[in-house]
Amino acid sequence: MMLLLALAQASSYEAPPVRYSATAAADPVAKLDVPLARDDDFGYLKSFLAALDIPASSQTLVFSKTSFQLRRISPRSPRALYFNDDVYVGWVRGGDVMEISAVDPQLGAVFYTLSQKDVDRPRPVRQTDACLQCHDSRGMSLGVPGHVVRSVYPAGDGTPQLSLGTFRTNYKSPFAERWGGWYVTGEHGAMRHLGNVTFPENPDVERLAERGANVTDLSDRVDVEAYLAPTSDIVALLVLEHQTLVHNLITRANHETRVALVQCEDINRLCGDPPGTLTDGTRSRIRSNCEPLVEALFFSEEAPLTARVRGTSGFAEAFEKRGPLRKFDLQRRLFALPCSYLIYSKAFAGLPAVAKAYVAERMRDILLGRDASPAYAHLSAVDRAEILRVLRETHPDFALTK
C-alpha cells in the first residue's frame, strides 16, 4: 500500500522526474537573448514577434473576457494572439504586460509575462501558479501545463455566459461550435460558426450565426488601425486549434512516459529485475498515452469541411513555405495530407526515446496498411503512400524505414 501511495504521489508534474516549477526552462523564450525595442503604440510586441519569427499574419482576435487582463478586453478592444510552431503571444491594447506561452520539449507549456513599461533591459518573467490556475486541468489541457482554445457565448461586453455552455475546440469540433467570443475573417460558404457576434440571454443562435458569417472586414466592429493586422484569419484559427491540442498531447505523452519509467525502475529494484526492463504495466501506460497522440497526428475524427475556406491575411501562403506537411486543402479538410507538421517540432523530438519509438512504429504500421482500424479509415491508400514518402525523405525517425 505504501509503495502504491508513493507511486501515485509521484505522478504529479511537480514531482520527479518532471519537477515543472523547479526546472529551468529551455524553450525559445527562455533562450531569447536579443535587445527588444519599444514603441508607444505596441510596446515591445513588434520587436518580440520579430525576435522569435512569429508572423503578424497569424493574428487572431478574441473579445471574450477569458484572460486575466479581462478589464481591458471587449468587443471593441479584443485581445490579439500571435503564434508560430513553438510560441504563443497575447497582446492587449493598453495592457500592462504581454502574455506569452512557449513549448518546452520537456516541461510542456511554460508561461511568461513581459512588462510593457519602458525599461533598459526588458525580459520575460516566468509565471507558474497564476497561469496554471487556468492552464492545467483534465478537461481543458489534459492535466498538463498546456494551451486552451475555448468557444463561448459572449454577452455584449464580452463576458462569457457560462449558463449557455462553452466548448473546448480543436480540429475535431463541429464547425458550428467554434469561435464564440472570437473575431473571424474569411470566407467559408454555407458553413456557420459562433464568431463575430455577441449573444443575449436567450439567443437565436442560427440568426446570429448568419450575421457573423463570411466576414472579411472588421472595421465596423474594431479599430483595426490599433492592431498589427486588420484580420483575425480563419485559417490561422483552424491551425491554432489543431496545434494547441497536439502540443498538449505531446506534453502528456512525455510526462506520463517519464513518470512510468521512473516507477518501473522502482519496481525493477523491488523485484530484482535488470534496470531498463519494461513491465507489462509500463508498456500499457506508454501505449495509453501515446495512442491519442498518434490519432491526432493523423487527424483522426477530423470534422470535415463542407465548403471552401479562404483566409484574409496571407497566413496560409506564408505557413505553407515553412516546411513539409504544411500544404493546405481547405475544401474537404484542413491539410492536403492528414499528417501533422508538428512531428517535426522540438517538442516531438524531446519525447522519451521509448515513446518516440512507439509513435514512429505505430505510424509506420498505419501508413503501410498494417492497421485497418476505424480511427484511420479516413487515410486513403494514396494518402498513406504519400505521407510515408514525405516522412522518409524529410524526417530522421523515418529515413531508413521499410
N, C-alpha and C positions, 0 to 999 in steps of 0.2 A: 504493500500500500504506500509506504514512504517513497519507494522508487517511482511509482506511478505519479504521485503528487509532485515530485521533483521534476519529472519529465513534462508534466502539464504546465508547471510554472515556467519552464524554460521555453515554452512556445511563443512567448511574447517577443516582439521585435526589439524591446528594450533590454531583453536578457541576452546572454551569449547564445549563439555566436554573432548576432547582428549588432546589438548594442547601438541602436539607432541614434539616440541623442548624444551618446558619449563618443561616437566615432567621427573623426574628421571626414568631411565630405570631399569627394574627388570629381564632382560634376563640373560642367563648363563654367558655371558662375563662381564656384569656389576657386577655380583656376584662373579666373579673369584677372589680368594684371596690366591693364592699359588705362591711361587717364581718360576720364569722362568729361565731356563738355556740357555745359548747361545753357539753356536759353529760357527766356521769360515765358514763352508760350507753352512749352512742353517739358520744362525741367530737363532731366537727364534722359528722357525717353529716346530721342533720335540717336544720341551717342551710344546708348546702351544697346539698342537694336543693331546698330551698325557693328559694334564690337563683337556681337555674338552671331552675326549674319542671319538675323531674323527679318524677313521681308515685311515691309509695310502693307503689302498686298494681302497678307494673312489676317489683316484686321477684321475682327468681328465685334459687334456692339451689343452689349447686354444691358437692358434697362431695368431688369428686376432687381430689387434690393436684396441681393444674395451675396454681398461682400461686407466685410467689417467696416468699409467706408460707405455704408448704405445711406448716410445722411446727405451725401453729395451725389447720389445716383437717382435718376428719374428718367422718364421717357424723353424729356428734353435734354438730359445730360447723362447719357449712358456711359458705362464703363467700357473701355476699349481693351480687347485682348489680342495679343500677337503671339505667334509660336513658330518654332521650327521643329526638327526631329527630337530635340533634347530639352528645350527650354520654353516655358510659357510666361508671358508678361502681362500683367494687368495695370492699366493706367486710368486714373480718374481725373477728370478736369478739375484743377484746383486742389487736388488731393495732397495730403501731407507726405505720402510715400507711394512708391511703385510697389506692386505686389508681384513677386517672382517665385516660380517653382521650377526646379531643374531636376532632371532624372539622373541620379547617381547609379552607376552599374551595380553597386552592392546594397545601397540603402533604399533605393526607390526614390520617391518624390522628396526633395529637400526644399524647404521654403525659406524665402528671404524677403526683407523689405529694403528699399533704397530710399532714403530721405530725399525729398525734393528741395531741401534747403541748399543755398549756395555755400559750399564748404571747400576747403583746399583739396582734400583727397576723399571724394565720395566713395564709399564702399558698401556693397550689400551686406546686411546683417542677418545672420541665420536665425530663424524662428522655429520653435518646436511646439510647445504646449498650446499656444494661442491658435496656431494654424491647424494642429491636429484635432482640435475640437470638432472641426467640420470635415477634415480631410483624412479621417481614419474611422471608418465604420464598416461593418459587414455589408450593410445594404448599399452604401454609396461607393466605397473604394475597395471592397473585397477584404477588409480587415487589415490592410497595409497602408502605409503613408502613400496616398495616391491622389488622383485627379478625378473631378466630377463634372459632368455636363448635365445640368438639370433643365427641365422644361416645366414651367409653372403657369398658373392663370393670374397674371398681374392685375392689380387694381389700377386705377387711373394714375396713382403716384408711383407705381412700380412695386408696391408691397405684394408679395405672394399671398394669394388667397388659399391657404392650405386646406380649407374646408372643401375646396373644389377638386383637390388632388394635385399630385405632382408626378413627374416622370423622370427617371434617370435614363438618359438617352444614349444610345450607341448605334452601331451600324445595323443592329437587329430591329431597332424600334420602327414601328409603323410611321410612315411619313406624317400622318395626321396627328401624332403625339409630339412632334418635335417643335422646339424653338419658341415655346411660350416664354415671353419675357426677353426675347432677343429681336433685334432687327435682322432682316434677311433681304439681301438684294440679289436679284437674279430671276431667271425665267424657269418655270417648272410645269408648264402646261396645265392640265386639269388636276394635278395633284394639289392637295391643300395641307397647310401646316398651321401652327398656332402663333407664328411670329407676326411682328409689325403692328399688333393691336393690344389694347387693354380690355379687360372684361369686367362687366358689372357683376353683382352678386348672383344673379340668375341669368347667365349669358345664353344667347342664341349662338352657340359655337359655330354652326355652319355658316351663318350670315357673317359673323365677324371674320372667320377664316377666309371668306370670299374677299373681304375688304383688304386683307393682308397678303393676298396672293399676287405673285408676279410683279413685285415692286422693284423698280430699278433706280429710283431716285428718292433719297431720304430728305431732301432739302426742305420739304414741308413739315417734317417731323423733328429734325435735329439741325443745329447749326453745324453743318458739315465742315465749314472752314475751321472749326475748332479742333479738328482731328487730322491725323496724318493722311487719311484717305476718306473719300465721301461714301464708302461702301461698307457693308457687312456681308461679305461674299458667301453665297450659298455653297459653293464648292469647298471653300475653307471650312465652313461649318461641318460639312459631311466628313472631311478628313479629320477634323478635330475630334469628332465623336468616335471615330474608329481608333484614332491614335491613343486617346486617353484610356480606353478600355484595354488595349493591348499593353500599354505601359504598366497598368495595374496588374494584369495577368502575369507579365514577366516578373514583376516585383514579388508577387505571391509565390510563383514557382521558385524564385531564387531563395526567398526567406524560408519557405517551408522545407525545401530540399536541404538547405544548410542545417536547419534545426534537426531534421530527420537523421542526417549523417552524424551529427554530434551525439544524438540519443542512441543511434545504432552502435557507436563506439563504446558508449557506457554499457550497453547490453553485451557487446562482444567481450568486454573485460569481465563482466559478471559471469558469463558463460564459458570463458576460457577460449573463445574463438579468435582466430588471427585478426589483427587490425585490417580494416578495409573490407571485411566480409559484410555483404549486404543481406540483411534478414528479409524474409518474405514481407514482413510488415513495412520495412523501409522501402522496398521496391513498390509496394502498393501505395504508399504515401507520395512517392515521387510521381508515379503514374497518375494519381488522382489530381495532383496539382499541375501537371504538365499537359494532360489531355485537353482541358479547356483552352490552354494557350494554343495548342495545335489547331483546334477548331477555329479560334479567332484569326490565326494567321491565314487560314484558308477561307475566311468569311463565311463560315458555316451559319446557316439560318439568316443570311443577309436579307433584309427587307428589299424586295425588288422595286426598281424604278419603273413607273408605267408611262412616263413621258420624258422627253429630253430635258436635261438640266443644263443651264448656261450661267456662268458666273459673270461678274461685272468689274472685277479688279485686276485681271491679269494673273491672279494667283495660280490658276490651273496651268497656264503656259509655263510659268516660272518653275512650278513644282515639278513638272514632268522632266525638266532638264537636270534635276538634282541627283539622278541615279537610276538604277534598274528598278523594275516593277512599279513604276510611277505613271505609266500611261493610263489616262482616264478612258472610261467607256461613256458614262453619264447618260445612257439611254435605257439600258436594262439593269445595270448595276454600277457601282462606284468606279471600279478599275477594269481595264480591259482583261487583265489576268487576275483572278481572285487569289492572290498571294501577297501578304503584306510586306511592304518595303521595310518595315521595322525589323525584319530578320537581319538587316544589315546594321542595326543600331548598336551603339556601345552597350546598351542595357542587355540586349540579347547575347552579345559576346561575353558579358560578365556573368552569365549563368554558370553555376557549378558544372564541372565537366560532365558529371553523370546525367544532369538534367538536360544539358545541351545535346549530349549524345542521344538521349531518349527522344527528344523532339526531332532531331535530324533523322533518326531511324524511322520514326513514325511518318514523317513527311515523305521519306523515300518509299515506304511501303504504299502510301496512299497514291503517290504520283506514278508508281509502277503498276498500279491496279491490283495490288495485293490486299487492299482493304476496300470492300464494296459496301461499307455501312452507310445508312441513310444520311449521316452527317456530311458526307462528301459526294452525295449523288449529284449535286449541282456542278461538279467538276467534270466537264466532258473529256473524252479521250484526247481531243486537241488541246484543251486547257492543260491537262496533266503533262502531256509531252512538251509543250512549250514552256511551262513553268520549270520543269526539270532541266530543260536545255539552258534556260537563263541562269538557274542556280548553279549548274555545273560550270558555266563559263564565268561566273562572277562572284561566287561565294566560297570561301575556303573550306567550309564544312561539307560541301557537296562536290568539290572539284574532281575527286577521284572515285566518286560513287559509280556503281554499275547497275 
